[in-house]
């Protein structure tokens, strides 16, 4: 249990860092929002906007991956809902996080 708690604390700190970096990417893009889907042409974007969108996409994907594959697993293991020999599926982990109120139900 102590190892799971230590892993969870590490994952939560890493998740917070990723969330902060995502917030920074949003701030860089804020002057360019809202994007108009009728006129959006990725080939015509100024370089700084295209790079900002790439940074946002990458940071969002990193955060989503960290939550889904690592943080939620550590949470489940800390409460012994999951063990190394009996891992939950991603769907089961998400359902568990919804039941705990960590995620909004889909």
Secondary structure, 3 states (H helix, E strand, C coil): CHHHHHHHHHHHHHHHHHHHHHHHHHHHHHHHCCCCCCCCCHHHCCHHHHHHHHHHHHHHHHHHHHHHHHHHHHHHHHCCCCECCECCCHHHHHHHHHHCCCCCCC
